[in-house]
């Protein structure tokens, strides 16, 4: 019976990498959005702003 030699520093680093990867995976699920989703939201915000500005009584550009 021969025991396998294990480097403790490598084991600690491997464990830390695993924990870090697990946290990253959770954050991707929690905060991640696709590029298409971000662009769609930006387009909807621009359209909403345009619609609101179209209903203003006085344009902001004109003075007096």
C-alpha distances in whole Angstrom, upper triangle without the diagonal:
4,7,10,13,16,19,21,24,23,22,25,27,26,27,30,31,30,32,35,35,35,38,39,39,41,44,44,45,47,49,49,52,52,55,57,57,58,61,62,62,64,67,67,68,70,72,72,74,76,78,78,80,82,83,84,88,88,86,84,86,89,91,94
4,6,9,12,16,18,21,20,19,23,25,23,24,28,28,28,30,33,32,33,36,37,37,39,42,42,43,45,47,47,50,50,53,55,55,56,59,60,60,62,65,65,66,68,70,71,72,74,76,76,78,80,81,82,86,86,84,82,83,87,88,92
4,6,9,13,15,18,17,16,19,21,20,21,24,25,24,27,29,29,30,33,34,34,36,39,39,40,42,44,44,47,48,50,53,53,53,56,58,58,59,62,63,63,65,67,68,69,71,73,73,75,77,78,79,83,83,81,79,80,84,85,88
4,6,10,12,15,14,13,17,18,17,18,21,22,22,24,26,26,27,30,31,31,33,36,36,38,40,41,41,44,45,47,50,50,50,53,54,55,56,59,60,60,62,64,65,66,68,70,70,72,74,75,76,80,80,78,76,77,81,82,85
4,7,10,12,11,11,15,16,16,17,20,21,21,23,25,26,27,29,31,31,33,35,36,37,39,41,40,44,44,46,49,49,49,52,54,54,55,58,59,59,61,64,64,65,67,69,69,71,73,75,75,79,79,76,74,75,79,81,84
4,6,9,8,8,11,12,12,13,16,17,17,20,22,22,23,26,27,28,30,32,33,34,36,37,37,40,41,43,46,46,46,49,51,51,52,55,56,56,58,60,61,61,64,66,66,67,70,71,72,75,75,73,71,72,76,77,80
4,6,5,6,9,10,11,12,14,16,17,19,20,21,23,25,26,27,29,30,32,33,35,36,36,39,40,42,45,45,45,48,50,49,50,53,54,54,56,59,59,60,62,64,64,65,68,70,70,74,73,71,69,70,73,75,78
4,5,5,6,9,10,10,12,14,15,17,18,20,21,23,24,26,27,29,30,32,33,34,35,38,39,41,44,44,44,47,49,48,49,52,53,53,55,58,58,58,61,63,62,64,67,68,68,72,71,69,67,68,72,73,76
4,5,5,6,9,10,11,12,14,15,16,18,20,21,22,24,26,27,28,31,32,32,33,36,37,39,42,42,41,44,47,46,47,50,51,50,52,55,55,56,58,60,60,61,64,66,66,69,69,66,64,65,69,70,73
4,5,5,6,9,10,10,12,14,15,16,18,20,21,22,24,26,27,29,30,31,31,34,35,37,40,40,40,42,45,44,45,48,49,49,51,54,54,54,57,59,59,60,63,64,65,68,68,66,63,64,68,69,73
4,5,5,6,9,10,11,12,14,15,17,19,20,21,23,24,26,27,29,30,30,34,35,37,40,39,39,42,44,44,45,48,49,49,51,53,53,54,57,59,59,60,63,64,64,68,68,66,64,65,68,70,73
4,5,5,6,9,10,11,12,14,15,17,18,20,21,23,24,26,27,28,29,32,34,36,39,38,38,41,43,42,43,46,47,47,49,52,52,52,55,57,56,58,61,62,62,66,65,63,61,62,66,67,70
4,5,5,6,9,10,10,12,14,15,16,18,20,21,22,25,26,26,26,30,31,33,36,36,35,38,40,40,41,44,45,44,47,49,49,50,52,54,54,55,58,60,60,64,63,61,59,60,63,65,68
4,5,5,6,9,10,11,12,14,15,16,19,20,21,23,24,25,25,29,30,32,35,34,34,37,39,39,40,43,44,44,46,48,49,49,52,54,54,55,58,59,60,63,63,61,59,60,64,65,68
4,5,5,6,9,10,11,12,14,15,17,19,20,22,23,24,25,28,30,32,35,34,34,37,39,38,40,43,43,43,46,48,48,49,51,53,53,54,57,58,59,62,62,60,58,60,63,65,68
4,5,5,6,9,10,11,12,14,16,17,18,20,21,22,23,26,28,30,33,32,32,35,37,36,37,40,41,41,43,46,45,46,49,50,50,52,55,56,56,60,60,57,55,57,60,61,64
4,5,5,6,9,10,10,12,14,15,16,18,20,21,20,24,25,27,30,30,30,33,35,34,35,38,39,39,41,44,44,44,47,49,49,50,53,54,55,58,58,56,54,55,59,60,63
4,5,5,6,9,10,11,12,14,15,17,18,20,20,23,25,27,30,29,29,33,34,34,35,38,39,39,41,43,43,44,47,48,49,50,53,54,55,58,59,56,55,56,60,61,64
4,5,5,6,9,10,11,12,14,16,17,18,19,22,24,27,30,29,28,32,33,32,34,37,37,37,40,42,42,43,46,47,47,49,51,52,53,57,57,55,53,54,58,59,62
4,5,5,6,9,10,11,12,14,15,16,17,20,22,24,27,26,26,29,31,30,31,34,35,35,37,40,39,40,43,44,44,46,49,50,50,54,54,52,50,51,55,56,59
4,5,5,6,9,10,10,12,14,15,15,18,20,22,25,24,24,27,29,29,30,33,34,34,36,38,38,39,42,43,44,45,48,49,50,54,54,51,50,51,55,56,59
4,5,5,6,9,10,11,12,14,15,18,20,23,25,24,24,28,29,28,30,33,33,33,36,38,38,39,42,43,43,45,48,49,50,53,54,52,50,51,55,57,60
4,5,5,6,9,10,10,12,13,17,19,22,24,23,23,26,28,26,28,31,31,31,34,36,36,37,40,41,41,43,45,46,47,50,51,49,47,49,52,54,56
4,5,5,6,9,10,10,10,14,16,18,21,20,20,23,25,24,25,29,29,29,31,34,34,35,37,39,39,40,43,44,45,49,49,47,45,46,50,52,55
4,5,5,6,9,10,10,13,15,18,20,19,20,23,24,23,25,28,29,29,31,33,33,35,37,38,39,41,43,44,45,49,49,47,46,47,51,53,56
4,5,5,6,9,10,13,16,19,21,19,19,23,24,23,25,28,28,28,31,33,32,34,36,37,37,39,42,43,44,47,48,46,45,46,50,52,55
4,5,5,6,7,11,14,16,19,17,17,20,21,20,22,25,25,25,28,30,30,31,33,35,35,37,39,40,41,45,45,43,41,43,47,48,51
4,6,5,5,8,10,13,16,14,15,18,19,18,20,23,23,24,26,28,28,30,32,33,34,36,38,39,40,44,44,42,41,42,46,48,51
4,6,6,9,11,15,16,14,15,19,19,18,21,23,23,24,27,28,28,30,32,33,33,36,38,39,40,44,44,43,41,43,47,49,52
4,6,9,12,15,17,14,15,19,19,17,20,23,22,22,25,27,26,28,31,31,31,34,36,37,38,42,42,41,39,41,45,46,49
4,7,10,13,15,12,12,16,16,15,17,20,20,19,22,24,24,25,28,29,29,31,33,34,35,39,39,38,36,38,42,43,46
4,7,10,12,10,10,14,15,14,16,19,19,19,22,24,24,25,28,29,29,31,33,35,36,40,40,38,37,38,42,44,47
4,7,8,6,7,10,11,11,13,15,16,16,19,20,21,22,25,26,27,29,31,32,33,37,38,35,35,36,40,42,45
4,5,5,6,9,10,11,13,14,16,17,19,20,21,23,25,26,27,29,31,32,34,38,38,36,35,36,40,42,45
4,5,5,6,9,10,11,12,14,15,17,18,20,21,23,24,26,27,29,31,32,36,36,34,33,34,37,40,43
4,5,5,6,9,10,10,12,14,15,16,18,20,21,22,24,26,27,29,31,35,35,33,32,33,37,39,43
4,5,5,6,9,10,11,12,14,15,16,18,20,21,23,24,26,28,29,33,34,32,31,32,36,38,42
4,5,5,6,9,10,11,12,14,15,17,18,20,21,23,24,26,28,31,32,29,29,30,33,36,39
4,5,5,6,9,10,11,12,14,15,16,18,20,21,23,25,26,30,30,28,27,28,32,34,38
4,5,5,6,9,10,11,12,14,15,16,18,20,21,23,25,29,29,27,27,28,32,34,37
4,5,5,6,9,10,10,12,14,15,16,18,20,22,23,27,28,26,25,27,30,33,36
4,5,5,6,9,10,11,12,14,15,16,18,21,22,25,26,23,23,24,27,30,33
4,5,5,6,9,10,11,12,14,15,16,19,21,24,25,22,22,23,27,30,33
4,5,5,6,9,10,11,12,14,15,17,19,23,24,22,22,24,27,29,32
4,5,5,6,9,10,11,12,14,16,17,21,22,20,19,21,24,27,30
4,5,5,6,9,10,11,12,15,16,20,20,17,17,19,22,25,28
4,5,5,6,9,10,11,13,15,18,19,17,18,19,22,25,28
4,5,5,6,9,10,11,13,17,18,17,17,19,22,25,27
4,5,5,6,9,10,11,15,15,14,14,16,19,21,24
4,5,5,6,9,10,14,14,12,13,15,17,20,23
4,5,5,7,9,13,14,13,15,17,19,22,24
4,5,5,7,11,12,11,13,15,17,20,22
4,5,5,9,10,8,9,12,14,16,19
4,6,9,10,9,11,13,15,18,20
4,6,9,9,12,14,15,18,19
4,6,6,9,12,12,14,16
4,7,9,12,11,13,14
4,6,9,8,9,10
4,5,6,9,11
4,6,8,10
4,7,10
4,7
4
